[in-house]
Amino acid sequence: MRVNEVLKKKRYNRLFMSDSISYSDAGVSINNANLALTKIKTYAKSTFNERTLTEIGSFGGMFSAMFPEMREPILVASADGVGTKLKIAFETGIHHTIGQDLVNHCVNDILVQGAKPLFFLDYFATGKLLPDVTASVVEGISIACRENKCVLLGGETAEMPGFYQDGEYDLAGFIVGVVDKSKVIDGKNIAAGDLVLGLPSNGLQTNGYSLARKLFFEIGGFQVDSYLEELGETVGNALLKTHTSFLKPLENLLDSGKIKGLAHITGGGLLENIPRILPENVAVEIERGTWTELPVFGLMQTLGNVETNEMFRAFNMGIGMVVVCTEANKEFLKNNLSECFEIGRVVEGNKIVKIKDL
């Protein structure tokens, strides 16, 4: 049917005769987008450095690719999100820590290959744009970018009516870093007899939240503002603990030649992330009890009677980053890391991780 026939059928009623339809009538507010952008620009510019060649609002962000201090610079890129941890932000109304989670997660993902961050871009999408919420998320992103010496080079803010529930949004991040080819950390020289060190997390980081929400809210019947003695704080605060960036403790050790491998403990836990850096002929044995497991993990296991193996696949269990080194380099690394546990050893095997005491 032709458009003009539709209009005739409508008899040129008031909708077509009098009312002018705008983008806002479709649920998209250009004014709110501009207001959000104004707030975002201030946060983004606070991360700029001498390599930043464009302003926020350009079609593409430009960044100097000159690395005279490196013989063969290798760019390392990664993209990720924060999963259903977003649901905790929606329920608590706390949005700035989610932005920090996003950046720190991405920083850690390229850090394991020895790369230091250069710039970051974000993608924020929502059904109805609330400038203050959007600005709070980006403020968190800018805080983490500054802490990680990383430029917030640009991003995308999308308002998509009917696509998301009211008050909800999605968030993703994209990071680019650099490492000199001779300093890439890839785990290929890991051998039986090497040691496994663990750097502590301060919570769930950004993984396992679908299970955590089920355990606390469905099975436990708690709310985000429920105070639990076992945690020493509310459920919401415990679950919103910011994902730790391990750049600062590891930055000065990346070029030391004393680190054989690094594994960021994200989804899949120790059981599935450590094998990602192992050569074919070795495995890892982790000794449970050699580090401090945070109370939140024990409480969740009790709430749902969760099998220990499942806990170690879903959560980081208190270890956010793993460092593999030789016995000879153990003391050097432990002395230069503010907090570190010796949690296991590399053995002969076929790229599996066994938790002793499971």
C-alpha positions in Angstrom: 0.0 0.0 0.0 1.3 3.4 -0.9 1.9 6.1 1.7 -0.6 8.5 0.2 -3.3 5.7 0.3 -2.5 5.2 4.0 -3.0 8.9 4.6 -6.3 8.9 2.8 -7.5 6.0 4.9 -6.6 8.0 8.0 -8.7 10.8 6.5 -5.9 13.2 7.2 -6.8 13.0 10.8 -5.3 15.2 13.5 -2.1 13.2 13.7 -1.2 14.0 10.1 -2.9 17.4 9.8 -1.8 19.2 12.9 1.0 17.4 14.9 4.5 17.6 13.7 6.4 14.5 14.7 10.0 14.9 16.1 12.8 12.6 17.1 11.8 13.1 20.7 8.3 11.7 19.9 10.1 8.5 19.0 11.8 8.5 22.4 15.2 10.0 21.4 16.3 13.3 22.9 19.0 15.1 21.0 19.0 17.7 23.8 19.8 15.1 26.4 22.5 13.6 24.2 24.1 17.1 23.9 23.8 17.7 27.6 25.5 14.3 28.3 28.2 15.1 25.8 29.0 18.4 27.5 29.5 16.6 30.8 31.5 13.8 29.1 33.9 16.1 27.4 35.2 17.5 30.7 35.9 14.0 32.0 37.5 12.8 28.8 39.8 15.8 28.5 41.1 15.2 32.0 42.8 12.0 30.6 44.4 13.6 27.5 48.2 13.7 27.1 50.7 14.9 24.5 49.8 12.0 22.2 46.2 13.0 21.9 45.6 14.7 18.6 41.8 15.2 18.5 39.1 16.6 20.7 36.0 14.7 21.9 33.3 15.0 19.2 35.5 14.1 16.2 34.4 11.3 14.0 37.5 9.4 14.9 40.0 9.8 17.7 43.6 10.4 16.7 46.5 9.3 18.7 50.3 9.6 17.9 51.8 6.2 17.0 55.4 7.3 17.5 57.3 5.0 19.9 61.0 6.0 19.6 61.9 4.2 22.8 60.8 0.8 21.2 62.6 -1.2 18.5 59.5 -3.0 17.4 56.3 -1.8 19.0 53.4 -4.2 19.0 49.9 -3.0 19.5 47.7 -5.1 21.8 43.9 -4.6 21.7 41.0 -6.0 23.7 37.2 -5.4 24.1 35.0 -6.4 27.0 32.1 -5.5 29.2 31.1 -5.9 32.9 28.3 -8.4 32.5 25.4 -8.5 34.9 27.3 -6.5 37.5 25.4 -3.7 35.8 22.2 -5.0 37.5 23.7 -4.2 40.9 24.5 -0.6 39.7 20.8 -0.2 38.5 19.5 -1.4 41.9 21.8 0.6 44.0 21.9 3.8 41.9 25.7 3.7 42.1 27.1 4.1 38.5 30.6 5.5 38.7 32.3 2.3 39.9 31.0 0.4 36.9 33.0 2.7 34.7 36.2 2.0 36.7 35.4 -1.8 36.5 35.3 -1.6 32.7 38.6 0.2 32.3 40.5 -1.9 34.8 39.2 -5.2 33.4 40.4 -4.1 29.9 43.8 -2.9 31.2 44.4 -6.3 32.9 43.5 -8.1 29.7 46.3 -6.5 27.7 48.7 -6.3 30.7 49.0 -10.1 30.7 50.9 -9.8 27.4 53.2 -7.1 28.8 51.3 -4.2 27.2 50.8 -0.9 28.8 47.6 1.0 27.9 47.6 3.9 25.4 43.9 4.8 24.8 40.4 3.6 25.6 37.0 3.9 24.0 33.6 3.2 25.5 30.1 2.2 24.2 27.1 3.2 26.3 23.6 2.3 25.2 20.3 2.9 26.9 16.6 3.1 26.2 16.1 6.6 27.6 19.2 8.8 28.1 19.6 10.2 31.6 22.5 12.7 31.3 23.5 12.5 35.0 23.7 8.7 34.9 25.6 8.7 31.7 28.0 11.3 33.0 28.5 9.3 36.3 29.5 6.2 34.3 31.9 8.2 32.1 33.3 9.9 35.2 34.3 6.5 36.5 35.8 5.6 33.2 37.9 8.8 33.3 39.0 8.2 36.9 40.3 4.7 35.9 41.9 6.0 32.7 43.8 8.6 34.7 44.9 6.0 37.2 46.1 3.7 34.4 47.7 6.6 32.4 45.4 5.9 29.6 43.6 8.4 27.3 39.8 8.3 27.0 40.0 9.0 23.3 36.3 8.7 22.4 33.2 6.6 22.5 29.6 6.2 21.6 26.4 7.1 23.5 23.3 5.5 22.0 19.7 6.1 22.9 17.5 3.2 21.7 13.9 3.5 22.9 12.2 0.1 23.4 15.5 -1.8 23.4 16.3 -1.6 27.1 14.2 -1.6 30.2 13.7 1.7 31.9 16.6 2.7 34.0 19.0 0.2 32.4 21.9 0.5 30.0 24.7 -1.6 28.5 28.3 -0.8 28.6 31.4 -2.0 26.7 35.0 -0.9 26.4 37.8 -1.1 23.9 41.5 -0.7 24.7 44.7 -0.4 22.8 48.1 -0.8 24.4 51.7 -1.3 23.3 54.6 -3.5 24.1 58.1 -3.9 22.5 58.1 -7.2 20.7 61.1 -8.4 22.7 59.2 -7.8 25.9 56.0 -9.6 25.1 54.9 -12.0 27.8 53.4 -15.1 26.3 54.0 -18.0 28.7 55.7 -20.1 26.0 58.8 -20.8 28.3 56.8 -21.9 31.3 58.2 -25.2 32.5 57.6 -27.8 35.2 59.1 -26.6 38.5 58.1 -22.9 38.0 56.1 -21.2 40.7 52.6 -19.7 40.6 52.1 -16.5 42.5 48.7 -14.9 43.1 47.8 -11.2 43.5 44.6 -10.7 45.5 41.3 -9.4 44.1 39.1 -7.3 46.3 35.9 -9.0 45.3 34.1 -10.7 42.4 35.8 -8.3 39.9 33.4 -8.4 36.9 32.6 -12.1 36.6 30.1 -14.6 38.1 27.4 -12.0 38.8 24.5 -14.0 37.3 25.2 -16.8 39.8 26.0 -14.3 42.6 22.6 -12.5 42.1 20.8 -15.8 42.1 22.5 -16.8 45.3 22.0 -13.6 47.2 18.6 -12.3 45.9 16.7 -15.5 44.9 18.0 -18.1 47.3 19.1 -15.9 50.1 16.2 -13.5 49.8 18.4 -10.5 50.5 18.2 -7.0 49.0 21.1 -4.8 47.9 20.8 -2.8 51.1 20.8 -5.9 53.4 23.6 -5.7 55.9 25.2 -9.0 56.5 27.5 -9.7 59.5 29.5 -12.2 57.5 30.4 -9.5 55.0 30.7 -6.6 57.4 28.7 -4.5 54.9 25.7 -4.5 52.7 25.3 -7.0 49.9 25.3 -4.2 47.3 28.6 -2.7 48.6 30.2 -6.2 48.6 29.1 -6.9 45.0 30.1 -3.4 43.7 33.7 -3.7 44.9 35.8 -2.2 42.1 37.6 -4.5 39.8 41.3 -4.1 40.7 43.8 -2.9 38.1 47.1 -4.7 38.4 49.0 -2.3 36.2 50.5 -0.3 39.1 52.0 -3.3 41.0 53.3 -5.0 37.9 54.3 -2.0 35.7 57.9 -1.8 36.8 58.3 -5.6 36.6 57.1 -6.2 33.0 60.5 -5.4 31.5 62.5 -7.3 34.2 62.5 -10.6 32.3 61.6 -12.3 35.5 57.9 -12.9 34.6 57.2 -16.0 32.5 53.5 -15.7 32.3 50.5 -13.7 33.5 46.8 -14.7 33.7 43.9 -12.4 34.5 41.4 -14.4 36.5 38.1 -13.5 34.9 35.2 -15.7 33.8 36.2 -19.4 34.2 38.2 -18.6 37.3 41.6 -20.2 38.0 40.6 -23.4 36.3 40.1 -22.0 32.9 42.2 -18.8 32.7 45.6 -20.2 33.7 45.6 -22.9 30.9 45.3 -20.0 28.4 49.0 -19.2 29.0 50.4 -22.8 29.4 52.5 -24.7 26.9 51.1 -28.1 25.8 53.4 -30.2 28.1 52.6 -28.6 31.5 49.8 -28.3 34.1 49.4 -26.3 37.3 48.6 -27.5 40.8 47.0 -24.8 43.1 47.2 -25.3 46.9 43.9 -24.0 48.4 44.5 -22.2 51.7 47.7 -20.5 50.6 45.8 -17.2 50.2 43.0 -15.3 51.9 39.6 -16.2 50.4 37.2 -13.3 50.8 34.1 -13.9 53.0 31.8 -13.3 50.1 32.9 -16.5 48.4 32.3 -18.7 51.4 29.0 -17.1 52.0 27.8 -17.7 48.4 29.0 -21.3 48.5 27.0 -21.9 51.7 23.9 -20.1 50.4 23.6 -22.4 47.4 25.5 -25.4 48.5 27.6 -24.8 45.5 30.2 -27.5 44.7 33.8 -26.3 45.2 34.7 -27.1 41.6 31.9 -24.8 40.4 33.0 -22.0 42.7 36.5 -22.1 41.2 35.0 -22.1 37.7 32.6 -19.2 38.3 34.6 -16.9 40.6 38.2 -15.7 41.1 38.0 -16.9 44.8 40.2 -14.0 45.9 43.0 -14.2 43.3 42.7 -11.5 40.6 46.0 -12.0 38.7 48.4 -15.0 38.5 52.2 -14.6 37.9 54.3 -17.5 36.8 58.1 -17.4 37.5 61.1 -19.5 38.2 62.0 -20.5 41.7 65.1 -18.3 41.4 63.0 -15.2 40.7 60.4 -15.8 43.3 61.9 -13.7 46.1 62.6 -10.8 43.7 59.0 -10.7 42.6 57.6 -11.2 46.0 59.8 -8.4 47.4 58.6 -6.0 44.7 54.9 -6.8 44.9 53.1 -5.2 47.8 50.8 -8.2 48.3 51.4 -11.6 46.8 50.8 -15.2 47.7 52.7 -18.3 46.6 49.7 -20.4 45.6 51.0 -23.3 43.4 53.5 -24.9 41.1 53.8 -25.9 37.5 54.1 -29.6 36.9 54.2 -31.9 33.9 50.8 -32.4 32.4 48.4 -31.4 29.6 47.3 -27.7 30.2 44.9 -28.3 33.1 44.7 -26.8 36.6 44.1 -28.9 39.6 43.0 -27.3 42.9 44.5 -29.5 45.7 41.9 -30.1 48.4 39.0 -30.1 46.0 
